[in-house]
Each structure stands twice: as C-alpha cells, then as structure tokens.
Amino acid sequence: MSGKGTVKEKKRMLLYSSPMHAMQNKFTAFLLAVGALSSSSMAQQNADPAWIPPATEAKIDKVFASYARPDSPGYVLGLMKNGVMVFAKGYGQANLDDRIPLTPQTAFHLASLSKQFTGAAVALLILDGKLSLEDRVSKYIPETAKYGDGLRIKHLVYMSSGLHEYTDLPRASGDPWMTFYYFTRDDAIRAALKPDALEFVPGAQWAYRNINYMLLTRIVEEISGQPFSTFMQKKVFRPLDMRHSDINDDTTLIIPNRATGYAPRSDPRVIAELAKSGVQIRPGEGWVRLVRVSPHYGGSGVFTTLEDLAKWDENWYSGRLAGPAFTELMNKRMHFQHDKDNDAFGLVWRELYGKPMLDYSGGDTDASTYMARFPSEHFTIVCLSNMPLGNAEGKAHEVLEILHLSGKL
C-alpha cells in the first residue's frame, strides 16, 4: 500500500482512546454556532507576516472563528517552517470554569500522537544496541511465550502482532473500558494477553492496536530498569528542553496549563456514551466536562504543549537528540505479508500535494490531535483541540489547503 489516503480502522467510541488517522472524520458534520472573536479567547497570537501575510492569516482565523469565544473550547494551531514557529494561535478556552484561554503554552493530552514518543524510546534503545526489531517479545515479556517465537518487536511497532485489543475483551472487574472506570496500562496488558491464541500469525495482517505500544513501554522498562516516564524525561524530554512534557502515568498529578476536555451537552452521541458508563447529565445546551481518569500510556498518555512539540519537530532536522540515525530509524518503513507498508515508528507516511508527508492523529476523552510533517519542505502543522469531537485532522487539512492555494505548500 502506498502512503496515500487512509486505511480502514476499527470503530472506537468517544470515551475510549481512539485510533489514529481518519478517526475524527465521522464527526466532520458537527459544527458550532459562529461567534465573534474576542481578545481573551485568541490569546498569545503570533503570525510571521513574512510567511503568513495578513490575507492568509484571516483565512486561517476563519477556519476556527466559531470557537474563538469566551464560552467555547477550541483549538491551538501551530505552523513550523525551517525551524521557526511562523504561526501560533489559540482559539477558545482551555478551561470554561475559569475562562482560561487556549494558548501555545496550553498542555494537551496528545492521545495517539503519543505513539511516536513510545517509538522514540524504542528507537533510542535500538541505537544503543540494547534492543533489536528482530528480538522475540517473549524475551522481555514472558507471558507472551505461549504465542511462540514468531512474535517480534517489529510486529508491535508496525501493528502486525496479531494481539487482541484489550477493549475487545472483558475486564476482570466487569467494568467497561471507559475512562470513568479507572484502569492502568498493566490492567490493559493483562486482559490482552489472556487469550491463548493470537488473532492472526504475526506479520500476516495489519490491525491497529493500542496494546502494541503499551507492551513496548513495558519492554522499555524491562531493559532500562526504570519507569517509562523517568526514561522519557531523561532520554527525550530533558535533552530536547521539552520542559512542559510528561507521561501521564498518574492522573492525580497537577499538569500546569492543562486543557480540560469538553463535548456538546446536547449531542446524542455524548449522551448515549456517558449513559453507558453510568454518567447521567442534565439536559440542555452548553458543554460536558470530560477528564482523563485512567493513567494508561504507550498508545496515549503524553501531555505536552505546542511550543514543546516545535522542539520535538525540529529534532527531525537538527539531530540534537541522537543524530541523523535517530530520524532515519523513526522514519523507517517495513514490508510484511500484508500490503500496508507506510507505517513508521508511531507515524505514517503519506503523500499530499505531490510531497511526502509523515503524520498521525489521535482522539481520546479529552482531546482531538493531529500533526503532519513535510520533510522536503521543512514544514510541519500541529492542530490540538480539547474537544474529542473536534476533528483536529480535518481542521488542519483545511489550513493546509489554504496554504497550498496561496503557494506556500
């Protein structure tokens, strides 16, 4: 399969950690009423007129205009060109209780965008000679020995393991796999490894599974002898000066400038899914506040800001973290017995406007996220929303179309 287009993925519900690409497309019909822009809801504006002229800036602002209000959640948009943040704006509120606006300093849950950071941990261990893509998974996780020697690290990285997704299996407690019912990464792993047989022979098929990346974090811990969050601070976040980034493996922790998640109170999908988890809400207009309660990570769980993501993105070109070999490995594609060959390390290769694009999207209870890099252009777009129905990917592609038509891409 080429890097063009998207692939079919398992349907996920609002309160689960959602898969990557195209996941929010089913919500593109969802719109909010247009409101006036306000200085409090579009704080920390930054647009470089040399690259984003006023007319283009106005078109971009229009994409998010209906959310740039003091009574609405919204988006943060960032554009990075040649290592410079040429556009950084927040539209709407990070916290409706206190009318705190969204800004480039707001900390978002990245949802499935977190997978590239898990991939980075794996890549660093490979470059250090402590791990190989050909290693047996059972070497580090003995519980997987029952699946035979064919299950390798590469199958986890490239979503070809045949492991069962934990959300497709019953929880030991009998509770749903929803954020309102606390569960950890290890709870998810225990459930996923309970079946005695895989869904398919490793490498024979492609199937999106969060459990693959959860297991990778366990392997990182086994090799490094430290919690995954500690490894990431020491090996990734601190070396890149990403001071506002962390693995949310403890949901009781304070996260400065956190974006609270919101969904429309009157939306039938929201009402139905909350009811399934035993949450009854008052009818009416406005917003439902949604909070991440379950501290699972690997497939999700990274909190960071737009400004920190700009530092992460620039490493693709500077090699500050581990040299060019790191970028080369993160970009690596592999061929298996199926026809999907555009995956990388928690990323996906595609093509847009005739240019190679490396991207990923995510969705969870408290966020909708998207990031796309155009390596040949040294250009990246990031769109983060504190609405799980926010379709950050769709919004980002509206902006990309504006830039394309203006000759910037």
C-alpha positions in Angstrom: 0.0 0.0 0.0 1.3 3.5 -0.8 1.4 6.4 1.6 -1.6 8.0 0.0 -5.0 8.1 1.6 -6.1 6.4 4.8 -6.8 2.8 5.9 -9.8 1.2 7.5 -9.7 1.1 11.2 -11.7 -0.3 14.0 -14.6 1.9 15.1 -13.9 3.4 18.5 -16.3 5.3 20.9 -15.8 8.7 22.3 -14.7 7.6 25.7 -12.1 5.2 24.5 -8.5 6.0 23.3 -9.3 6.4 19.7 -7.1 5.1 16.8 -5.0 7.4 14.6 -5.9 8.5 11.1 -9.4 9.3 9.9 -10.9 8.6 13.3 -12.4 12.0 13.6 -13.8 12.1 10.0 -17.1 10.7 11.2 -17.6 13.9 13.2 -17.0 16.4 10.4 -20.6 17.3 10.2 -20.5 18.6 13.7 -20.4 22.4 13.9 -20.9 25.0 16.5 -22.7 28.3 16.0 -20.4 31.1 14.8 -19.4 33.6 17.4 -17.4 36.8 17.5 -13.7 36.8 18.1 -12.5 38.1 21.4 -9.1 39.1 22.7 -9.5 36.7 25.7 -10.2 33.7 23.5 -7.4 34.3 21.0 -4.5 35.0 23.3 -0.8 34.7 22.6 -1.2 35.3 18.9 1.8 35.0 16.6 1.9 35.1 12.9 5.0 35.9 10.9 3.9 38.3 8.1 6.9 37.3 6.0 5.5 33.8 5.6 1.8 34.3 6.6 0.6 37.5 5.1 -2.5 39.2 6.7 -4.9 37.9 4.0 -3.8 34.3 4.6 -3.9 34.8 8.3 -7.5 36.0 8.0 -8.5 32.9 6.1 -6.9 30.6 8.7 -8.7 32.5 11.5 -12.0 31.9 9.7 -11.5 28.2 10.0 -11.6 28.4 13.8 -13.8 31.5 14.1 -16.8 29.7 15.6 -14.7 28.6 18.6 -12.9 31.8 19.3 -15.3 32.8 22.1 -15.1 33.0 25.9 -17.8 30.3 26.2 -16.3 27.6 24.0 -13.5 25.1 24.0 -11.4 25.1 20.8 -8.1 24.7 19.2 -4.4 25.6 19.2 -2.8 25.8 15.8 1.0 25.9 15.0 2.9 26.1 11.8 6.7 25.5 11.8 8.8 26.5 8.8 12.6 26.0 8.7 12.8 25.7 12.5 10.8 28.8 13.2 7.2 28.9 14.6 5.7 31.1 11.9 2.1 30.8 13.2 0.9 30.0 16.7 -2.6 30.8 18.0 -5.2 29.6 20.4 -8.9 29.8 19.6 -11.3 29.3 22.5 -10.9 28.3 26.1 -8.7 25.7 27.9 -10.9 25.9 31.0 -14.5 27.1 30.8 -14.9 27.2 34.6 -12.4 30.0 34.9 -12.4 31.3 31.3 -8.7 30.4 30.8 -7.8 30.8 27.1 -6.1 28.3 24.9 -2.5 29.4 24.0 0.7 27.8 22.6 1.6 27.2 26.3 -1.5 25.1 27.0 -0.8 21.5 27.8 -2.8 19.0 25.8 -3.2 15.2 26.1 -1.8 14.0 22.7 -3.9 10.8 22.6 -2.5 8.6 19.8 0.1 11.2 18.8 1.8 9.8 21.9 2.8 6.7 19.9 5.7 8.5 18.2 7.2 9.2 21.6 6.9 5.5 22.5 8.5 4.8 19.2 11.3 7.2 20.1 12.1 5.3 23.3 12.3 2.0 21.2 14.5 3.7 18.6 16.9 5.0 21.3 17.3 1.5 22.7 17.9 0.1 19.3 20.6 2.7 18.6 22.2 1.9 21.9 22.4 -1.8 20.9 20.1 -2.8 23.8 17.1 -3.9 21.6 16.5 -5.2 18.1 13.4 -5.2 15.9 14.0 -8.9 15.4 14.0 -9.7 19.2 11.4 -12.0 20.4 8.8 -10.2 22.5 8.8 -13.1 25.0 12.5 -12.3 25.8 11.1 -9.3 27.7 7.5 -10.3 28.4 7.5 -14.0 29.4 3.7 -14.1 29.3 3.8 -13.9 25.5 5.9 -17.1 25.2 2.6 -19.0 24.6 2.3 -17.3 21.3 5.6 -18.8 20.0 8.9 -17.3 18.8 7.3 -15.6 15.8 6.1 -12.6 17.7 8.9 -10.0 17.4 9.4 -6.4 18.4 8.9 -5.3 14.8 5.3 -6.6 14.9 4.5 -4.4 17.8 6.0 -1.3 16.2 4.2 -1.9 12.9 0.8 -3.0 14.1 1.2 -6.6 12.8 1.3 -8.6 16.0 -2.0 -10.4 16.0 -2.5 -9.5 19.6 -6.1 -8.9 20.8 -7.0 -5.3 21.6 -7.8 -5.0 25.3 -11.0 -3.1 24.6 -12.4 -6.0 22.7 -12.1 -8.3 25.8 -13.9 -8.2 29.1 -12.3 -6.6 32.1 -11.7 -8.7 35.2 -13.7 -6.3 37.2 -16.6 -6.4 34.8 -16.5 -2.7 34.3 -16.4 -1.1 30.8 -13.1 0.0 29.3 -14.0 3.6 29.6 -12.1 6.5 31.2 -14.6 6.9 34.0 -13.7 3.4 35.3 -10.1 3.7 36.4 -7.7 1.3 34.8 -3.9 1.2 34.2 -1.7 0.1 31.4 -1.0 -3.1 33.2 -4.7 -3.8 33.6 -5.0 -3.5 29.8 -2.0 -5.7 29.2 -3.3 -8.5 31.5 -6.6 -8.5 29.6 -5.0 -8.5 26.2 -2.6 -11.4 27.0 -5.3 -13.6 28.5 -6.4 -15.3 25.2 -4.2 -18.4 24.4 -4.1 -17.7 20.7 -3.4 -14.7 18.6 -5.9 -13.3 16.2 -3.5 -14.0 13.3 0.0 -15.1 12.6 2.4 -12.1 13.3 3.1 -10.2 10.1 0.3 -11.8 8.2 -2.1 -8.9 8.7 -2.2 -5.3 9.8 -4.5 -4.3 12.7 -4.4 -1.1 14.7 -4.0 -2.0 18.3 -3.1 0.3 21.2 -1.9 -2.7 23.1 1.1 -3.0 20.9 2.5 0.3 22.1 1.5 -0.4 25.7 3.7 -3.5 25.5 6.5 -1.5 24.0 6.6 0.7 27.1 6.8 -2.4 29.3 9.8 -3.6 27.2 11.5 -0.2 27.6 11.0 -0.5 31.4 12.4 -4.1 31.4 15.5 -3.0 29.5 16.2 0.3 31.3 15.2 -0.7 34.8 13.2 2.4 35.3 9.6 3.7 34.9 8.8 4.7 31.3 8.0 8.2 32.5 11.5 8.5 34.0 13.2 7.1 30.9 11.3 9.6 28.7 12.3 12.5 30.9 16.0 11.5 30.9 16.3 10.4 27.3 13.9 12.6 25.3 12.1 15.5 27.1 15.1 17.0 29.0 17.6 16.6 26.2 15.2 18.5 23.9 14.4 21.1 26.6 10.7 20.0 26.5 10.1 21.3 30.0 6.3 21.1 29.7 6.1 17.5 28.6 5.4 14.3 30.6 4.0 10.8 30.6 0.7 10.9 32.5 1.1 7.6 34.4 -0.5 9.2 37.5 -3.8 11.0 36.8 -3.7 12.6 40.3 -0.7 14.8 39.3 -1.1 18.5 38.6 -0.4 19.5 35.0 0.1 23.2 34.7 -2.0 24.9 32.0 -3.9 21.7 31.2 -6.6 21.9 28.6 -9.8 20.4 30.0 -11.8 18.2 27.6 -15.4 19.2 26.6 -18.1 17.8 24.4 -21.5 19.3 23.5 -24.1 18.5 26.1 -27.0 18.1 23.7 -25.2 15.8 21.3 -27.0 12.4 21.2 -23.6 10.6 20.9 -22.3 12.2 24.0 -25.5 11.5 26.0 -25.6 7.8 24.9 -21.9 7.1 25.6 -21.9 8.8 29.0 -25.1 6.8 29.9 -23.2 3.6 29.0 -20.7 4.4 31.7 -23.3 5.2 34.2 -23.0 9.0 34.0 -26.3 10.9 33.8 -26.1 14.6 32.7 -28.6 17.4 32.9 -30.3 18.1 29.6 -29.7 21.3 27.8 -27.2 23.3 25.8 -23.6 24.0 26.7 -20.8 21.7 27.4 -20.0 18.5 29.3 -16.6 18.5 31.1 -14.5 15.4 30.3 -11.5 14.4 32.4 -8.9 11.7 31.8 -9.1 9.4 34.8 -7.3 6.2 33.7 -3.5 6.6 33.6 -2.7 4.1 30.7 0.1 5.1 28.4 2.1 3.9 25.5 -0.6 4.2 22.9 -1.6 7.5 24.5 -0.7 9.4 27.7 1.7 12.1 26.7 0.9 15.7 27.8 2.7 18.5 26.1 2.4 22.0 24.6 2.6 23.4 21.1 5.9 25.0 22.0 7.4 21.8 23.1 6.1 20.0 20.0 8.0 22.5 17.9 11.2 21.5 19.7 10.4 17.8 19.1 9.7 18.5 15.4 13.0 20.4 14.9 15.0 17.4 16.1 14.0 15.7 12.9 16.3 18.1 11.1 18.9 19.0 13.8 19.6 15.5 15.1 20.1 17.1 18.5 18.7 14.0 20.3 20.6 11.1 18.8 21.9 12.3 15.4 20.6 11.6 11.9 20.4 7.8 12.7 17.5 8.5 15.1 15.5 10.3 12.4 16.3 7.6 9.9 15.1 4.9 12.2 11.9 6.8 13.2 11.1 7.2 9.5 11.8 3.5 8.7 9.2 1.5 6.8 9.0 -2.3 6.7 7.4 -4.8 4.5 5.3 -7.7 5.8 3.0 -10.3 4.3 0.2 -7.7 4.1 0.1 -4.8 1.7 0.3 -1.9 4.2 3.8 -0.6 4.1 3.5 3.1 5.0 3.9 2.8 8.8 6.9 4.1 10.6 7.7 4.4 14.4 4.3 5.6 15.6 3.9 7.6 12.4 2.5 7.1 8.9 3.9 8.0 5.5 1.5 9.5 3.0 1.6 12.0 0.1 -0.1 15.3 -0.2 0.2 17.9 -3.0 2.8 15.7 -4.5 5.0 15.9 -1.4 5.9 13.1 1.1 4.1 13.7 4.4 4.7 12.0 7.8 1.6 12.3 10.0 -0.6 10.9 12.7 -3.8 11.8 14.5 -5.4 11.0 17.8 -8.6 11.2 19.8 -9.5 10.5 23.4 -11.9 11.6 26.0 -10.2 15.0 26.4 -8.7 15.7 23.1 -8.5 15.5 19.3 -5.0 15.9 17.9 -3.1 16.0 14.6 0.5 16.6 13.4 1.8 16.4 9.9 5.4 16.9 8.8 6.6 17.6 5.2 10.3 16.8 5.4 11.2 18.0 1.9 9.7 21.4 2.8 11.0 21.6 6.4 7.4 22.4 7.3 5.1 21.0 10.0 1.5 21.7 11.1 0.1 20.9 14.5 -3.6 21.2 15.5 -4.7 20.4 19.0 -8.2 20.5 20.3 -9.7 20.0 23.8 -12.9 18.6 22.2 -12.9 14.8 21.4 -15.3 15.6 18.6 -13.1 18.4 17.4 -11.7 16.7 14.3 -8.3 18.3 14.6 -7.2 16.4 11.5 -10.0 17.9 9.4 -9.3 21.4 10.6 -5.6 21.0 9.9 -6.3 19.9 6.3 -8.5 23.0 5.8 -5.4 25.1 6.8 -3.1 23.0 4.6 -5.5 23.7 1.6 -5.3 27.4 2.3 -1.5 27.3 2.4 -1.4 25.2 -0.8 -3.7 27.6 -2.7 -1.5 30.5 -1.5 1.6 28.9 -2.9 3.2 28.0 0.5 2.9 24.3 0.1 
